[in-house]
Amino acid sequence: MTRPQSARPESPVERFFLPQPLQLATIEQATVELDGSEAHHLLHVLRAKVGDRVGLFNGQGDEAVAELINHRKRSAELRILDCWTTPAESGELILATALPKGDRARWLVEKATELGVTRVIPLRTARSVVEPGEGKMDKLLQAAIAACKQCGRSRRPRLDPLTTLNDTLREFSASLPTRILLLANPRAERNVGQLFESLGDVPQTTIALIGPEGGFTAEEHSAAIAAGAMAVRLGSHILRIETAALAISAAWQLRSSTKKPTDAV
């Protein structure tokens, strides 16, 4: 896995999310407008003044250094001074997970973003108790953006709509064995570290299935194994959803980082 490179050393620490292309042909004449909560933070929390410089990123790899040249009460006009694209990660980790209750789901997405997860699929399972609606998904997206700002990541993870386990298995089973499909199970014989050791280099794409608090049903477990999933333990204890998600993310990142060189922070 190639570690996502943070903003260039000469760019400012404060970074703002702007969901539009930042790779512009004539950067000397390029201006963009920041509005909404990002403009509020820049103008009314940080109290930026004309001439101040900030960092911009669009969550798709584009980054820029920009100068504040004008502002109104709710928007800021910025001139792009420099822009570049951060390469995509060479490895991919997809978390297909039931969601926990309350702020624990936001915390899961935040930490998964910091650990380099590239896609999160909220799972609907037989024992799921959380089925996020549009408002909940928007909050999770904002958590991912905030985590990107904090950790220096240029590409935010993709957040899928609520998806059934059967549909998830159908999507990924056809692409095995070029991808590996893991099934978190506290009673599995192998732990995730042993599995990664046995594989040598971690495959380009790893998909991890994480069930709800009550676990996958016997039928769901059997369906995942039939689709090519490998059951793995994540430790000696039964973990909550968000802990399991972080445990497998950390193991994946650590194994990937030891196999391939990473960029310096």
Short mmCIF file of the C-alpha atoms (twelve columns), coordinates in Angstrom:
data_MODEL
# 
_entry.id   MODEL 
# 
loop_
_atom_site.group_PDB 
_atom_site.id 
_atom_site.type_symbol 
_atom_site.label_atom_id 
_atom_site.label_alt_id 
_atom_site.label_comp_id 
_atom_site.label_asym_id 
_atom_site.label_seq_id 
_atom_site.Cartn_x 
_atom_site.Cartn_y 
_atom_site.Cartn_z 
_atom_site.pdbx_PDB_model_num 
ATOM 1   C CA . MET A 1   0.000   0.000   0.000   1 
ATOM 2   C CA . THR A 2   1.278   3.457   -0.865  1 
ATOM 3   C CA . ARG A 3   0.575   5.742   2.052   1 
ATOM 4   C CA . PRO A 4   -1.470  8.791   0.984   1 
ATOM 5   C CA . GLN A 5   0.861   11.781  0.908   1 
ATOM 6   C CA . SER A 6   -0.173  14.758  2.991   1 
ATOM 7   C CA . ALA A 7   -0.177  18.310  1.715   1 
ATOM 8   C CA . ARG A 8   3.097   19.640  0.335   1 
ATOM 9   C CA . PRO A 9   5.487   20.947  2.989   1 
ATOM 10  C CA . GLU A 10  5.103   24.540  1.860   1 
ATOM 11  C CA . SER A 11  1.298   24.395  2.065   1 
ATOM 12  C CA . PRO A 12  -0.537  25.683  5.174   1 
ATOM 13  C CA . VAL A 13  -1.694  23.404  7.957   1 
ATOM 14  C CA . GLU A 14  -5.350  24.443  7.720   1 
ATOM 15  C CA . ARG A 15  -7.098  22.493  4.979   1 
ATOM 16  C CA . PHE A 16  -10.605 23.000  3.601   1 
ATOM 17  C CA . PHE A 17  -12.839 20.679  1.609   1 
ATOM 18  C CA . LEU A 18  -13.996 21.934  -1.788  1 
ATOM 19  C CA . PRO A 19  -15.784 19.265  -3.884  1 
ATOM 20  C CA . GLN A 20  -14.742 20.384  -7.354  1 
ATOM 21  C CA . PRO A 21  -11.734 19.906  -9.652  1 
ATOM 22  C CA . LEU A 22  -8.666  21.790  -8.440  1 
ATOM 23  C CA . GLN A 23  -6.384  20.936  -11.338 1 
ATOM 24  C CA . LEU A 24  -6.829  24.042  -13.486 1 
ATOM 25  C CA . ALA A 25  -5.053  24.915  -16.702 1 
ATOM 26  C CA . THR A 26  -4.064  28.481  -15.825 1 
ATOM 27  C CA . ILE A 27  -3.515  28.584  -12.099 1 
ATOM 28  C CA . GLU A 28  -2.489  32.262  -12.188 1 
ATOM 29  C CA . GLN A 29  -6.080  33.150  -13.081 1 
ATOM 30  C CA . ALA A 30  -7.867  30.398  -11.201 1 
ATOM 31  C CA . THR A 31  -10.323 31.484  -8.511  1 
ATOM 32  C CA . VAL A 32  -12.710 29.313  -6.531  1 
ATOM 33  C CA . GLU A 33  -15.450 30.016  -3.995  1 
ATOM 34  C CA . LEU A 34  -15.716 28.448  -0.570  1 
ATOM 35  C CA . ASP A 35  -19.126 28.558  1.105   1 
ATOM 36  C CA . GLY A 36  -21.228 26.812  3.733   1 
ATOM 37  C CA . SER A 37  -19.630 25.440  6.875   1 
ATOM 38  C CA . GLU A 38  -16.140 25.550  5.354   1 
ATOM 39  C CA . ALA A 39  -16.399 29.294  4.684   1 
ATOM 40  C CA . HIS A 40  -17.843 29.842  8.162   1 
ATOM 41  C CA . HIS A 41  -14.875 28.067  9.721   1 
ATOM 42  C CA . LEU A 42  -12.383 30.052  7.657   1 
ATOM 43  C CA . LEU A 43  -13.965 33.483  8.129   1 
ATOM 44  C CA . HIS A 44  -15.658 33.385  11.539  1 
ATOM 45  C CA . VAL A 45  -13.704 30.779  13.504  1 
ATOM 46  C CA . LEU A 46  -10.194 31.335  12.173  1 
ATOM 47  C CA . ARG A 47  -10.964 34.978  11.290  1 
ATOM 48  C CA . ALA A 48  -8.902  34.808  8.103   1 
ATOM 49  C CA . LYS A 49  -8.018  38.052  6.358   1 
ATOM 50  C CA . VAL A 50  -7.405  38.917  2.723   1 
ATOM 51  C CA . GLY A 51  -3.941  37.682  1.819   1 
ATOM 52  C CA . ASP A 52  -4.038  34.633  4.123   1 
ATOM 53  C CA . ARG A 53  -3.221  31.288  2.560   1 
ATOM 54  C CA . VAL A 54  -5.065  28.006  3.071   1 
ATOM 55  C CA . GLY A 55  -4.992  24.465  1.758   1 
ATOM 56  C CA . LEU A 56  -7.780  22.977  -0.360  1 
ATOM 57  C CA . PHE A 57  -8.606  19.357  -1.225  1 
ATOM 58  C CA . ASN A 58  -11.530 17.784  -3.061  1 
ATOM 59  C CA . GLY A 59  -11.470 14.252  -1.656  1 
ATOM 60  C CA . GLN A 60  -10.524 12.806  -5.060  1 
ATOM 61  C CA . GLY A 61  -6.786  13.468  -4.899  1 
ATOM 62  C CA . ASP A 62  -6.643  17.106  -6.025  1 
ATOM 63  C CA . GLU A 63  -5.008  19.550  -3.617  1 
ATOM 64  C CA . ALA A 64  -4.130  23.229  -3.817  1 
ATOM 65  C CA . VAL A 65  -2.678  26.172  -1.973  1 
ATOM 66  C CA . ALA A 66  -4.909  29.217  -2.292  1 
ATOM 67  C CA . GLU A 67  -4.955  32.846  -1.141  1 
ATOM 68  C CA . LEU A 68  -8.011  34.615  0.241   1 
ATOM 69  C CA . ILE A 69  -8.682  37.570  -2.074  1 
ATOM 70  C CA . ASN A 70  -12.232 38.580  -1.160  1 
ATOM 71  C CA . HIS A 71  -15.051 37.532  1.134   1 
ATOM 72  C CA . ARG A 72  -18.643 38.150  2.031   1 
ATOM 73  C CA . LYS A 73  -20.514 37.094  5.150   1 
ATOM 74  C CA . ARG A 74  -21.076 33.505  4.027   1 
ATOM 75  C CA . SER A 75  -18.540 32.882  1.263   1 
ATOM 76  C CA . ALA A 76  -14.882 33.362  0.486   1 
ATOM 77  C CA . GLU A 77  -13.168 33.902  -2.874  1 
ATOM 78  C CA . LEU A 78  -9.778  32.253  -3.184  1 
ATOM 79  C CA . ARG A 79  -7.057  32.411  -5.835  1 
ATOM 80  C CA . ILE A 80  -5.262  29.126  -6.456  1 
ATOM 81  C CA . LEU A 81  -1.500  29.579  -6.257  1 
ATOM 82  C CA . ASP A 82  -0.406  25.969  -6.706  1 
ATOM 83  C CA . CYS A 83  -2.174  22.660  -7.300  1 
ATOM 84  C CA . TRP A 84  -1.242  18.996  -7.596  1 
ATOM 85  C CA . THR A 85  -2.708  15.500  -7.503  1 
ATOM 86  C CA . THR A 86  -1.852  12.919  -4.871  1 
ATOM 87  C CA . PRO A 87  -1.583  9.408   -6.391  1 
ATOM 88  C CA . ALA A 88  -4.196  6.857   -5.429  1 
ATOM 89  C CA . GLU A 89  -3.248  4.221   -2.870  1 
ATOM 90  C CA . SER A 90  -1.878  1.036   -4.425  1 
ATOM 91  C CA . GLY A 91  -3.895  -1.150  -2.032  1 
ATOM 92  C CA . GLU A 92  -7.589  -1.102  -1.203  1 
ATOM 93  C CA . LEU A 93  -9.429  -2.092  1.966   1 
ATOM 94  C CA . ILE A 94  -13.219 -2.258  1.837   1 
ATOM 95  C CA . LEU A 95  -15.186 -2.537  5.073   1 
ATOM 96  C CA . ALA A 96  -18.603 -4.128  4.597   1 
ATOM 97  C CA . THR A 97  -19.973 -3.680  8.078   1 
ATOM 98  C CA . ALA A 98  -23.155 -3.505  10.052  1 
ATOM 99  C CA . LEU A 99  -23.330 -0.124  11.760  1 
ATOM 100 C CA . PRO A 100 -23.360 0.410   15.522  1 
ATOM 101 C CA . LYS A 101 -25.736 2.734   17.319  1 
ATOM 102 C CA . GLY A 102 -25.375 6.481   17.803  1 
ATOM 103 C CA . ASP A 103 -22.017 8.223   17.625  1 
ATOM 104 C CA . ARG A 104 -20.180 4.920   17.454  1 
ATOM 105 C CA . ALA A 105 -20.929 4.774   13.706  1 
ATOM 106 C CA . ARG A 106 -19.447 8.233   13.204  1 
ATOM 107 C CA . TRP A 107 -16.402 7.196   15.221  1 
ATOM 108 C CA . LEU A 108 -16.014 4.057   13.086  1 
ATOM 109 C CA . VAL A 109 -15.985 6.067   9.851   1 
ATOM 110 C CA . GLU A 110 -13.640 8.690   11.292  1 
ATOM 111 C CA . LYS A 111 -11.031 6.152   12.412  1 
ATOM 112 C CA . ALA A 112 -11.402 4.009   9.294   1 
ATOM 113 C CA . THR A 113 -10.634 7.109   7.238   1 
ATOM 114 C CA . GLU A 114 -7.480  7.765   9.256   1 
ATOM 115 C CA . LEU A 115 -6.386  4.143   8.747   1 
ATOM 116 C CA . GLY A 116 -6.702  4.317   4.973   1 
ATOM 117 C CA . VAL A 117 -9.952  2.412   4.371   1 
ATOM 118 C CA . THR A 118 -11.017 3.151   0.801   1 
ATOM 119 C CA . ARG A 119 -14.693 2.169   0.926   1 
ATOM 120 C CA . VAL A 120 -17.317 1.580   3.613   1 
ATOM 121 C CA . ILE A 121 -20.434 -0.461  2.820   1 
ATOM 122 C CA . PRO A 122 -23.132 -0.293  5.535   1 
ATOM 123 C CA . LEU A 123 -24.567 -3.818  5.743   1 
ATOM 124 C CA . ARG A 124 -28.164 -4.862  6.279   1 
ATOM 125 C CA . THR A 125 -28.119 -8.237  8.032   1 
ATOM 126 C CA . ALA A 126 -30.700 -10.378 9.822   1 
ATOM 127 C CA . ARG A 127 -29.667 -8.980  13.214  1 
ATOM 128 C CA . SER A 128 -28.932 -5.388  12.216  1 
ATOM 129 C CA . VAL A 129 -30.384 -2.756  14.533  1 
ATOM 130 C CA . VAL A 130 -29.183 0.349   12.626  1 
ATOM 131 C CA . GLU A 131 -30.320 1.152   9.096   1 
ATOM 132 C CA . PRO A 132 -29.015 4.636   8.283   1 
ATOM 133 C CA . GLY A 133 -31.214 7.045   6.403   1 
ATOM 134 C CA . GLU A 134 -30.138 10.002  4.299   1 
ATOM 135 C CA . GLY A 135 -29.490 12.249  7.304   1 
ATOM 136 C CA . LYS A 136 -27.345 9.643   9.033   1 
ATOM 137 C CA . MET A 137 -25.341 8.971   5.874   1 
ATOM 138 C CA . ASP A 138 -24.691 12.689  5.458   1 
ATOM 139 C CA . LYS A 139 -23.308 12.844  8.996   1 
ATOM 140 C CA . LEU A 140 -21.037 9.892   8.257   1 
ATOM 141 C CA . LEU A 141 -19.810 11.615  5.102   1 
ATOM 142 C CA . GLN A 142 -19.025 14.757  7.084   1 
ATOM 143 C CA . ALA A 143 -17.115 12.628  9.592   1 
ATOM 144 C CA . ALA A 144 -15.003 11.209  6.765   1 
ATOM 145 C CA . ILE A 145 -14.271 14.700  5.401   1 
ATOM 146 C CA . ALA A 146 -13.320 15.998  8.846   1 
ATOM 147 C CA . ALA A 147 -10.992 13.021  9.333   1 
ATOM 148 C CA . CYS A 148 -9.327  13.715  5.967   1 
ATOM 149 C CA . LYS A 149 -8.732  17.311  7.023   1 
ATOM 150 C CA . GLN A 150 -7.246  16.251  10.337  1 
ATOM 151 C CA . CYS A 151 -4.979  13.441  9.110   1 
ATOM 152 C CA . GLY A 152 -3.815  14.987  5.836   1 
ATOM 153 C CA . ARG A 153 -5.518  12.444  3.593   1 
ATOM 154 C CA . SER A 154 -6.305  13.634  0.056   1 
ATOM 155 C CA . ARG A 155 -8.806  10.979  -0.989  1 
ATOM 156 C CA . ARG A 156 -11.845 10.372  1.187   1 
ATOM 157 C CA . PRO A 157 -13.335 6.890   1.419   1 
ATOM 158 C CA . ARG A 158 -16.381 6.061   -0.636  1 
ATOM 159 C CA . LEU A 159 -19.525 5.598   1.472   1 
ATOM 160 C CA . ASP A 160 -22.097 3.282   -0.082  1 
ATOM 161 C CA . PRO A 161 -25.824 3.287   0.660   1 
ATOM 162 C CA . LEU A 162 -27.239 0.552   2.870   1 
ATOM 163 C CA . THR A 163 -26.618 -2.797  1.118   1 
ATOM 164 C CA . THR A 164 -27.747 -6.327  1.903   1 
ATOM 165 C CA . LEU A 165 -25.180 -8.982  2.699   1 
ATOM 166 C CA . ASN A 166 -26.362 -11.053 -0.282  1 
ATOM 167 C CA . ASP A 167 -25.804 -8.156  -2.679  1 
ATOM 168 C CA . THR A 168 -22.340 -7.554  -1.212  1 
ATOM 169 C CA . LEU A 169 -21.388 -11.210 -1.607  1 
ATOM 170 C CA . ARG A 170 -22.718 -11.191 -5.161  1 
ATOM 171 C CA . GLU A 171 -20.548 -8.175  -6.028  1 
ATOM 172 C CA . PHE A 172 -17.279 -9.569  -4.709  1 
ATOM 173 C CA . SER A 173 -17.476 -13.350 -5.094  1 
ATOM 174 C CA . ALA A 174 -16.981 -13.162 -8.865  1 
ATOM 175 C CA . SER A 175 -13.689 -11.270 -8.481  1 
ATOM 176 C CA . LEU A 176 -11.997 -13.794 -6.174  1 
ATOM 177 C CA . PRO A 177 -9.143  -14.834 -5.902  1 
ATOM 178 C CA . THR A 178 -7.675  -11.557 -7.227  1 
ATOM 179 C CA . ARG A 179 -9.318  -10.060 -4.133  1 
ATOM 180 C CA . ILE A 180 -9.593  -11.630 -0.709  1 
ATOM 181 C CA . LEU A 181 -12.802 -11.699 1.274   1 
ATOM 182 C CA . LEU A 182 -12.500 -11.890 5.066   1 
ATOM 183 C CA . LEU A 183 -15.251 -12.768 7.524   1 
ATOM 184 C CA . ALA A 184 -14.770 -11.572 11.105  1 
ATOM 185 C CA . ASN A 185 -15.591 -14.456 13.442  1 
ATOM 186 C CA . PRO A 186 -14.397 -14.639 17.086  1 
ATOM 187 C CA . ARG A 187 -14.435 -18.460 16.889  1 
ATOM 188 C CA . ALA A 188 -12.355 -18.786 13.701  1 
ATOM 189 C CA . GLU A 189 -9.211  -20.939 13.861  1 
ATOM 190 C CA . ARG A 190 -6.876  -18.399 12.213  1 
ATOM 191 C CA . ASN A 191 -6.365  -14.849 13.362  1 
ATOM 192 C CA . VAL A 192 -6.058  -12.056 10.842  1 
ATOM 193 C CA . GLY A 193 -2.309  -11.675 11.400  1 
ATOM 194 C CA . GLN A 194 -1.705  -15.355 10.638  1 
ATOM 195 C CA . LEU A 195 -3.792  -15.095 7.499   1 
ATOM 196 C CA . PHE A 196 -1.857  -12.108 6.172   1 
ATOM 197 C CA . GLU A 197 1.416   -13.900 6.973   1 
ATOM 198 C CA . SER A 198 0.303   -16.948 5.018   1 
ATOM 199 C CA . LEU A 199 -0.617  -14.818 2.004   1 
ATOM 200 C CA . GLY A 200 2.772   -13.106 1.742   1 
ATOM 201 C CA . ASP A 201 2.067   -9.824  -0.026  1 
ATOM 202 C CA . VAL A 202 -1.378  -8.519  0.831   1 
ATOM 203 C CA . PRO A 203 -3.574  -8.601  -2.316  1 
ATOM 204 C CA . GLN A 204 -4.449  -5.328  -3.982  1 
ATOM 205 C CA . THR A 205 -8.010  -5.468  -2.638  1 
ATOM 206 C CA . THR A 206 -9.171  -6.838  0.708   1 
ATOM 207 C CA . ILE A 207 -12.850 -6.902  1.671   1 
ATOM 208 C CA . ALA A 208 -13.722 -7.403  5.339   1 
ATOM 209 C CA . LEU A 209 -17.208 -8.497  6.412   1 
ATOM 210 C CA . ILE A 210 -18.163 -7.402  9.934   1 
ATOM 211 C CA . GLY A 211 -21.484 -8.417  11.435  1 
ATOM 212 C CA . PRO A 212 -23.857 -6.718  13.903  1 
ATOM 213 C CA . GLU A 213 -23.611 -6.957  17.698  1 
ATOM 214 C CA . GLY A 214 -25.392 -10.322 17.683  1 
ATOM 215 C CA . GLY A 215 -23.115 -11.629 14.950  1 
ATOM 216 C CA . PHE A 216 -23.982 -13.093 11.583  1 
ATOM 217 C CA . THR A 217 -26.588 -15.847 11.623  1 
ATOM 218 C CA . ALA A 218 -25.500 -19.405 10.781  1 
ATOM 219 C CA . GLU A 219 -27.125 -18.999 7.368   1 
ATOM 220 C CA . GLU A 220 -25.282 -15.730 6.681   1 
ATOM 221 C CA . HIS A 221 -21.990 -17.242 7.821   1 
ATOM 222 C CA . SER A 222 -22.486 -20.229 5.520   1 
ATOM 223 C CA . ALA A 223 -23.410 -17.980 2.592   1 
ATOM 224 C CA . ALA A 224 -20.225 -15.922 3.069   1 
ATOM 225 C CA . ILE A 225 -18.024 -19.027 3.235   1 
ATOM 226 C CA . ALA A 226 -19.750 -20.425 0.127   1 
ATOM 227 C CA . ALA A 227 -18.978 -17.134 -1.650  1 
ATOM 228 C CA . GLY A 228 -15.264 -17.566 -0.911  1 
ATOM 229 C CA . ALA A 229 -14.860 -15.716 2.391   1 
ATOM 230 C CA . MET A 230 -12.155 -16.779 4.861   1 
ATOM 231 C CA . ALA A 231 -13.128 -16.627 8.531   1 
ATOM 232 C CA . VAL A 232 -10.611 -14.841 10.793  1 
ATOM 233 C CA . ARG A 233 -10.356 -13.937 14.462  1 
ATOM 234 C CA . LEU A 234 -9.434  -10.366 15.379  1 
ATOM 235 C CA . GLY A 235 -8.206  -11.112 18.896  1 
ATOM 236 C CA . SER A 236 -8.906  -13.142 21.982  1 
ATOM 237 C CA . HIS A 237 -12.210 -11.458 22.832  1 
ATOM 238 C CA . ILE A 238 -15.544 -10.682 21.244  1 
ATOM 239 C CA . LEU A 239 -15.262 -7.165  19.845  1 
ATOM 240 C CA . ARG A 240 -17.863 -4.491  19.281  1 
ATOM 241 C CA . ILE A 241 -18.514 -3.522  15.672  1 
ATOM 242 C CA . GLU A 242 -16.342 -0.414  15.613  1 
ATOM 243 C CA . THR A 243 -13.507 -2.160  17.460  1 
ATOM 244 C CA . ALA A 244 -13.553 -5.012  14.968  1 
ATOM 245 C CA . ALA A 245 -13.487 -2.549  12.079  1 
ATOM 246 C CA . LEU A 246 -10.453 -0.776  13.506  1 
ATOM 247 C CA . ALA A 247 -8.650  -3.997  14.414  1 
ATOM 248 C CA . ILE A 248 -8.838  -5.365  10.891  1 
ATOM 249 C CA . SER A 249 -7.996  -1.957  9.382   1 
ATOM 250 C CA . ALA A 250 -4.906  -1.598  11.547  1 
ATOM 251 C CA . ALA A 251 -3.751  -5.157  10.786  1 
ATOM 252 C CA . TRP A 252 -4.197  -4.550  7.061   1 
ATOM 253 C CA . GLN A 253 -2.342  -1.249  7.107   1 
ATOM 254 C CA . LEU A 254 0.510   -2.622  9.203   1 
ATOM 255 C CA . ARG A 255 0.950   -5.652  6.970   1 
ATOM 256 C CA . SER A 256 0.785   -3.532  3.808   1 
ATOM 257 C CA . SER A 257 3.264   -1.000  5.203   1 
ATOM 258 C CA . THR A 258 5.824   -3.655  6.100   1 
ATOM 259 C CA . LYS A 259 5.675   -5.180  2.633   1 
ATOM 260 C CA . LYS A 260 6.002   -1.987  0.594   1 
ATOM 261 C CA . PRO A 261 7.806   1.305   1.154   1 
ATOM 262 C CA . THR A 262 5.744   4.256   2.350   1 
ATOM 263 C CA . ASP A 263 6.091   7.945   1.843   1 
ATOM 264 C CA . ALA A 264 7.384   9.973   4.730   1 
ATOM 265 C CA . VAL A 265 4.820   11.971  6.633   1 
# 
